[in-house]
Amino acid sequence: MYAGIGAEEIHCTISGYCRTRLFEFPGIDFRPAGDEPHHEIYVSPSVQACVTSNLTDYFVNSTCSKHYAISPGLRHMVGETDEKIKSQQKNRVPVFLIIEESDQLTPVEMNRGECSIADEVIVEDGKKVPMLVGGREGGKFIVTCATVDGAWPELPNNQQLVNMILAGVRVGQQTTDPIRKFLDMNGLVTDDGRFVIMMRPKASAGVITSTPMDSTAYRDRVSEIRKAISAMEQDIGAPHMALLINAIYRDEDKDDAVQRLHYLQLWQSLVEAGPRWLNYRGYDIRHDNVVVAGKKTLQQLTEYRDDIAHWWTDTIDGNFLADLQRTINELIRRKYF
């Protein structure tokens, strides 16, 4: 994928994850008499939160995570954000809420084409072209892309702790408005301390496969679908089946909020329609430790439904959405095909 810019495949071992989020500390008109120190408001092994009025100084001297030190993109964005906000708030000192995540991961060897290394700045038609935000001349960056059969680390989910911190700030500042977020950047860390840019689809479950068919198989499949639709039409008047059929259809909208809502609609429709209209006769369609289709059990799909509904995960995992769809597809196939 990166051959055009001279990238080379490399082998590396992923052993860490880092993420930095920068928010406005809301509801304050701050006019300090002098330099104000940074104030930690939460500290744990994986998540740290700090309030500061001196953004660049905080990151330069931070010992919470290595993200700023190893990511040229984060350094560039922090500096750019600091200058922009200061220019907008000339009569007062801006105050920032910084939430940093730093996790040690079970080491994963990436040796099947998942990782490439390339120049941060290349020369194209005699002009210097940065290949990433904050790219440096002579610098190199590593990028990894999730593949269908390649290795990928198990990433942490610290969203509940982050939500707790944001809730504490909102209540303490007595604000009902959303807390403005200036930047949100993450990445992986190799076992020798190098930063790795992730390219992992958030709302895709991988490569779409196709089944080879000759004319006979094609006609047989069309006939199967025709008969199944006719049978489904007889049940469409049932409220739960109508909800399920409506929930299955969706436009190709990649917006995270739409994907999240779609998951909730699919899950609710499955729970209501499954036992009666799809003839599911297992223990409990919400908590059965059975894989109907895909890789996730019904219980895992339910637990993820709770994560989505309560915002314990900040972005939807397309693998769960795809497995929920596969589960519904399989139950419908068993009854109507």
PLY file of the C-alpha trace (Angstrom):
ply
format ascii 1.0
element vertex 337
property float x
property float y
property float z
element edge 336
property int vertex1
property int vertex2
end_header
0.00 0.00 0.00
2.90 2.38 0.71
5.15 1.28 -2.15
4.51 4.55 -3.97
6.25 6.55 -1.25
9.14 4.17 -0.77
7.84 2.41 2.32
9.41 -0.87 3.34
7.87 -3.78 5.20
9.34 -4.34 8.64
8.84 -6.75 11.50
8.14 -5.30 14.92
6.72 -6.30 18.28
3.90 -4.23 19.74
3.97 -4.00 23.52
2.23 -0.73 24.39
-0.65 1.61 23.64
-0.98 5.33 24.25
-3.71 7.88 23.78
-3.89 11.60 24.55
-7.05 13.68 24.71
-7.07 17.42 25.17
-10.18 19.28 26.37
-11.12 22.76 27.41
-11.49 23.09 31.18
-14.98 24.62 31.14
-16.59 27.53 32.94
-13.52 29.45 34.04
-12.24 32.96 33.41
-8.69 32.47 34.66
-6.44 35.44 35.40
-3.46 34.16 37.45
-1.07 36.49 39.23
1.90 34.42 38.05
2.87 30.98 36.82
0.42 28.34 37.96
1.59 24.73 38.48
-0.09 21.77 36.84
-2.73 20.03 38.96
-3.33 16.29 38.79
-6.97 15.36 39.31
-6.74 11.63 38.66
-3.91 9.11 38.64
-4.02 5.37 37.98
-1.61 2.94 36.33
-3.26 3.39 32.93
-5.05 6.75 33.00
-3.89 10.14 34.25
-5.73 13.47 34.14
-4.29 16.91 34.71
-5.51 20.52 34.60
-3.00 23.06 33.34
-2.78 26.60 32.06
0.65 26.02 30.48
0.07 23.39 27.84
3.45 23.09 26.14
5.36 23.15 29.43
3.19 20.35 30.77
3.86 18.04 27.84
7.57 18.79 27.66
7.96 17.84 31.33
5.25 15.18 31.59
6.22 11.85 33.08
2.74 10.34 32.71
3.22 8.88 29.26
5.76 8.75 26.47
3.22 9.66 23.79
4.31 13.28 23.37
8.00 12.35 23.34
7.72 9.69 20.60
4.96 11.10 18.38
5.86 14.02 16.09
2.20 14.28 15.12
1.10 14.83 18.72
3.84 17.38 19.33
2.79 19.30 16.23
-0.91 19.26 17.13
-0.30 20.30 20.74
1.79 23.27 19.62
-0.72 24.26 16.96
-3.64 23.99 19.39
-1.83 25.98 22.06
-1.10 28.86 19.66
-4.62 28.86 18.23
-6.41 28.92 21.59
-4.12 31.61 23.00
-4.75 33.82 19.97
-8.51 33.41 20.45
-8.40 34.19 24.18
-6.12 37.22 24.34
-7.66 38.70 27.48
-7.52 35.57 29.63
-5.40 32.49 30.16
-6.86 29.30 28.66
-7.07 26.28 30.95
-6.85 22.74 29.58
-7.90 19.32 30.79
-5.48 16.63 29.61
-6.31 12.94 29.81
-3.45 10.58 29.00
-3.60 6.82 28.64
-0.57 4.55 28.72
-1.01 0.77 28.74
1.35 -2.16 28.61
0.04 -4.81 26.22
0.69 -8.49 25.83
3.46 -8.40 23.19
2.31 -9.17 19.66
4.72 -9.92 16.83
3.75 -8.14 13.60
5.60 -10.11 10.94
3.06 -10.81 8.19
3.08 -7.52 6.35
1.16 -5.51 8.95
3.94 -2.93 9.51
5.78 -0.59 7.15
8.33 2.16 7.68
8.63 5.27 5.53
10.12 8.75 5.44
8.16 11.42 7.27
8.98 13.86 4.47
9.53 12.89 0.84
10.55 14.86 -2.24
7.96 14.87 -5.02
8.44 16.87 -8.22
11.26 18.74 -6.54
9.10 19.73 -3.56
9.23 18.48 0.02
5.97 16.78 0.96
5.23 15.73 4.56
3.73 12.25 4.76
2.25 12.82 8.21
1.28 15.72 10.42
4.40 17.15 11.99
6.69 15.19 9.69
10.43 15.91 10.05
13.08 15.83 7.37
15.17 12.73 7.86
12.62 11.22 10.24
10.98 7.84 9.81
7.50 6.71 10.83
5.99 3.26 11.31
2.44 2.48 10.30
0.48 -0.69 10.88
-2.72 -1.76 9.20
-5.09 -4.44 10.47
-5.35 -7.32 8.02
-7.78 -10.21 7.83
-5.23 -12.89 8.74
-2.54 -10.81 10.45
-1.80 -10.23 14.11
-3.38 -7.40 16.03
-3.00 -6.48 19.72
-5.88 -6.51 22.18
-6.43 -2.81 22.80
-7.50 -1.50 26.22
-10.82 0.19 26.89
-10.43 2.94 29.47
-13.54 4.83 28.44
-15.40 4.36 31.71
-12.55 5.98 33.64
-12.43 8.82 31.11
-16.20 9.31 31.41
-15.83 9.43 35.20
-13.18 12.16 34.94
-15.29 14.22 32.54
-18.34 13.81 34.77
-16.36 15.04 37.78
-15.22 18.11 35.85
-18.74 18.87 34.59
-20.25 18.60 38.06
-17.43 20.50 39.73
-17.74 23.33 37.22
-21.56 23.12 37.26
-21.80 23.07 33.50
-24.44 21.38 31.39
-22.71 22.13 28.10
-20.53 19.57 26.31
-16.85 19.78 27.22
-15.04 20.98 24.12
-12.43 18.53 22.83
-9.45 19.96 20.95
-7.62 16.79 19.97
-7.69 13.04 20.38
-4.72 10.99 19.15
-3.61 7.44 19.81
-1.10 4.88 18.67
0.87 1.77 19.48
4.36 1.45 20.93
6.98 -1.13 19.95
9.03 -3.04 22.48
11.98 -0.76 21.65
9.99 2.42 22.28
8.99 3.53 18.75
5.61 5.06 17.98
3.34 3.23 15.53
0.45 4.85 13.68
-2.63 2.64 13.57
-4.79 2.22 10.52
-7.68 0.09 11.69
-11.18 0.46 10.25
-13.65 1.34 13.01
-16.81 0.29 11.24
-15.67 -2.49 9.01
-15.30 -6.16 9.78
-12.74 -6.90 7.08
-12.67 -7.89 3.47
-15.99 -8.75 1.84
-15.85 -12.24 0.34
-17.64 -13.55 -2.73
-18.87 -17.05 -3.49
-18.07 -18.40 -6.96
-21.26 -19.39 -8.82
-21.99 -20.85 -12.20
-25.32 -20.24 -13.94
-27.04 -23.15 -12.23
-25.95 -22.13 -8.73
-26.90 -18.54 -9.49
-30.43 -19.50 -10.56
-30.84 -21.81 -7.55
-29.81 -19.04 -5.16
-32.24 -16.56 -6.72
-35.01 -19.15 -6.37
-34.14 -19.69 -2.69
-34.28 -15.97 -2.02
-37.60 -15.64 -3.83
-39.19 -18.39 -1.70
-37.72 -16.98 1.51
-39.08 -13.49 0.81
-42.51 -14.99 0.16
-42.39 -16.80 3.51
-41.14 -13.73 5.36
-43.97 -11.65 3.90
-46.47 -13.84 5.75
-44.88 -12.84 9.09
-44.16 -9.19 8.36
-47.42 -8.16 10.01
-46.10 -9.29 13.39
-44.75 -6.19 15.20
-41.50 -7.80 16.36
-40.69 -9.20 12.92
-41.45 -5.84 11.31
-39.04 -4.15 13.72
-36.36 -6.73 13.00
-36.67 -6.40 9.23
-36.59 -2.60 9.47
-33.53 -2.72 11.75
-31.57 -4.94 9.36
-31.70 -2.38 6.57
-29.31 0.56 6.81
-27.58 2.97 4.49
-23.81 2.90 4.19
-23.37 5.54 6.88
-19.98 5.41 8.59
-20.85 7.94 11.29
-20.07 6.43 14.70
-23.29 7.65 16.32
-25.38 6.08 13.54
-23.47 2.81 13.81
-23.99 2.81 17.58
-27.73 3.36 17.22
-27.89 0.65 14.57
-26.29 -1.86 16.96
-28.84 -1.04 19.67
-31.75 -1.38 17.24
-30.50 -4.71 15.91
-29.92 -6.15 19.37
-33.32 -5.06 20.70
-35.09 -6.46 17.65
-33.22 -9.75 17.97
-34.16 -10.14 21.63
-37.82 -9.41 20.97
-38.21 -11.45 17.78
-35.78 -14.30 18.35
-37.55 -16.64 20.80
-40.88 -16.69 18.99
-40.49 -15.55 15.41
-37.05 -16.97 14.69
-37.62 -20.18 16.66
-34.61 -19.68 18.91
-34.88 -22.40 21.54
-31.67 -21.90 23.47
-31.22 -20.99 27.13
-31.63 -17.22 26.85
-31.00 -15.24 23.70
-29.55 -12.42 25.82
-27.13 -14.48 27.88
-26.63 -17.78 26.07
-22.95 -18.65 25.77
-23.47 -19.94 22.22
-21.99 -18.72 18.94
-24.77 -18.66 16.37
-22.59 -17.17 13.63
-19.32 -15.28 13.49
-17.03 -15.37 16.54
-19.05 -13.70 19.30
-21.44 -15.50 21.64
-24.92 -14.16 22.31
-23.75 -13.21 25.79
-20.80 -11.25 24.38
-23.11 -9.43 21.96
-25.34 -8.51 24.90
-22.44 -7.30 27.02
-21.26 -5.13 24.13
-24.80 -3.78 23.80
-24.45 -2.55 27.40
-21.06 -1.00 26.60
-22.60 0.85 23.65
-25.73 1.97 25.51
-23.83 3.28 28.54
-20.95 4.82 26.54
-18.36 2.55 28.14
-16.72 2.43 24.74
-16.15 5.68 22.87
-16.17 4.23 19.35
-18.00 1.22 18.02
-16.10 -1.94 17.13
-17.17 -2.97 13.65
-16.41 -6.62 14.42
-19.20 -6.73 17.02
-21.65 -5.02 14.70
-20.81 -7.46 11.91
-21.17 -10.50 14.21
-24.53 -9.25 15.45
-25.64 -8.95 11.84
-24.25 -12.42 11.07
-26.17 -13.85 14.03
-29.45 -12.37 12.83
-28.75 -13.46 9.26
-28.17 -17.03 10.40
-31.34 -17.20 12.51
-33.40 -15.84 9.62
-31.71 -18.28 7.24
-32.55 -21.23 9.50
-36.23 -20.35 9.52
-36.92 -19.10 6.00
-34.32 -20.69 3.72
0 1
1 2
2 3
3 4
4 5
5 6
6 7
7 8
8 9
9 10
10 11
11 12
12 13
13 14
14 15
15 16
16 17
17 18
18 19
19 20
20 21
21 22
22 23
23 24
24 25
25 26
26 27
27 28
28 29
29 30
30 31
31 32
32 33
33 34
34 35
35 36
36 37
37 38
38 39
39 40
40 41
41 42
42 43
43 44
44 45
45 46
46 47
47 48
48 49
49 50
50 51
51 52
52 53
53 54
54 55
55 56
56 57
57 58
58 59
59 60
60 61
61 62
62 63
63 64
64 65
65 66
66 67
67 68
68 69
69 70
70 71
71 72
72 73
73 74
74 75
75 76
76 77
77 78
78 79
79 80
80 81
81 82
82 83
83 84
84 85
85 86
86 87
87 88
88 89
89 90
90 91
91 92
92 93
93 94
94 95
95 96
96 97
97 98
98 99
99 100
100 101
101 102
102 103
103 104
104 105
105 106
106 107
107 108
108 109
109 110
110 111
111 112
112 113
113 114
114 115
115 116
116 117
117 118
118 119
119 120
120 121
121 122
122 123
123 124
124 125
125 126
126 127
127 128
128 129
129 130
130 131
131 132
132 133
133 134
134 135
135 136
136 137
137 138
138 139
139 140
140 141
141 142
142 143
143 144
144 145
145 146
146 147
147 148
148 149
149 150
150 151
151 152
152 153
153 154
154 155
155 156
156 157
157 158
158 159
159 160
160 161
161 162
162 163
163 164
164 165
165 166
166 167
167 168
168 169
169 170
170 171
171 172
172 173
173 174
174 175
175 176
176 177
177 178
178 179
179 180
180 181
181 182
182 183
183 184
184 185
185 186
186 187
187 188
188 189
189 190
190 191
191 192
192 193
193 194
194 195
195 196
196 197
197 198
198 199
199 200
200 201
201 202
202 203
203 204
204 205
205 206
206 207
207 208
208 209
209 210
210 211
211 212
212 213
213 214
214 215
215 216
216 217
217 218
218 219
219 220
220 221
221 222
222 223
223 224
224 225
225 226
226 227
227 228
228 229
229 230
230 231
231 232
232 233
233 234
234 235
235 236
236 237
237 238
238 239
239 240
240 241
241 242
242 243
243 244
244 245
245 246
246 247
247 248
248 249
249 250
250 251
251 252
252 253
253 254
254 255
255 256
256 257
257 258
258 259
259 260
260 261
261 262
262 263
263 264
264 265
265 266
266 267
267 268
268 269
269 270
270 271
271 272
272 273
273 274
274 275
275 276
276 277
277 278
278 279
279 280
280 281
281 282
282 283
283 284
284 285
285 286
286 287
287 288
288 289
289 290
290 291
291 292
292 293
293 294
294 295
295 296
296 297
297 298
298 299
299 300
300 301
301 302
302 303
303 304
304 305
305 306
306 307
307 308
308 309
309 310
310 311
311 312
312 313
313 314
314 315
315 316
316 317
317 318
318 319
319 320
320 321
321 322
322 323
323 324
324 325
325 326
326 327
327 328
328 329
329 330
330 331
331 332
332 333
333 334
334 335
335 336
